[in-house]
Amino acid sequence: MAATPKPASTVVLMDESSRVYLTKRPTTMRFMGGFHVFPGGAVEKYDAFVENDYVNTNETQLSISLSYYVAAARELFEEVGILLGNKKDGSPVQLPKEKVEKYRKDLLEGEIPFIRLLEQENLYFDPQCLTYFGQIITPEESPIRFDTRFFLAKLPKGQNPEPDQKEIDEAAWIKPEEALAAFQNKEIKLAPPTILTLQAIIDFQKSGILKLSVSKDDLMRLIHLIKNL
């Protein structure tokens, strides 16, 4: 029987110079160790809790379930410390470093949900700050399966990424085409979804259309990669 795909979110963080933020997973990790990836992870049960004054819950304006957006924002904050939220007047948020570190620790350990952070700091999260642009579902043949939704987010003013050292070996801003060139030159390791995402961003910069295109061959390469990890 095929494994049920786990809902997940991936976030491409982009700065004003159209660079994206790539992170390298520790080589000690059993799954995808040593690969460069975008921040992301599985949707958790508290990500689906939407009855909250601090989140725009008008799902009619969204392409997919709100839980994917909340998971994307949470993972981005947990992994690299970027908080997608504003004050009530729309001004950007800048929490003290010690608060950021405490909240990230609590989130990673499951002590609080992301929405509780918003409540405590009187911040507001608008899911439309994340642009949804595609989905990859690992095929049934794979022993490990995810239903991953991909988002693009602009780097908020006044914030800079601070990678979580337990989950990330190194991280850097890089042009999408430079990342693909580094992969082709065997300087970095990229999984098929990351390659497809980088290509989607390059196409977006040329055409203004942001869409993740996935072929059957792409998915088969993903299966092959997972089976050989």
Secondary structure as GFF3:
##gff-version 3
##sequence-region A 1 229
A	DSSP	beta_strand	6	14	.	.	.	ID=ss1
A	DSSP	beta_strand	20	24	.	.	.	ID=ss2
A	DSSP	beta_strand	35	37	.	.	.	ID=ss3
A	DSSP	beta_strand	40	42	.	.	.	ID=ss4
A	DSSP	three_ten_helix	45	48	.	.	.	ID=ss5
A	DSSP	three_ten_helix	59	61	.	.	.	ID=ss6
A	DSSP	alpha_helix	66	80	.	.	.	ID=ss7
A	DSSP	alpha_helix	97	108	.	.	.	ID=ss8
A	DSSP	alpha_helix	114	121	.	.	.	ID=ss9
A	DSSP	three_ten_helix	127	129	.	.	.	ID=ss10
A	DSSP	beta_strand	130	137	.	.	.	ID=ss11
A	DSSP	beta_strand	146	154	.	.	.	ID=ss12
A	DSSP	beta_strand	170	174	.	.	.	ID=ss13
A	DSSP	alpha_helix	176	184	.	.	.	ID=ss14
A	DSSP	beta_strand	189	190	.	.	.	ID=ss15
A	DSSP	alpha_helix	192	207	.	.	.	ID=ss16
A	DSSP	alpha_helix	216	227	.	.	.	ID=ss17
###
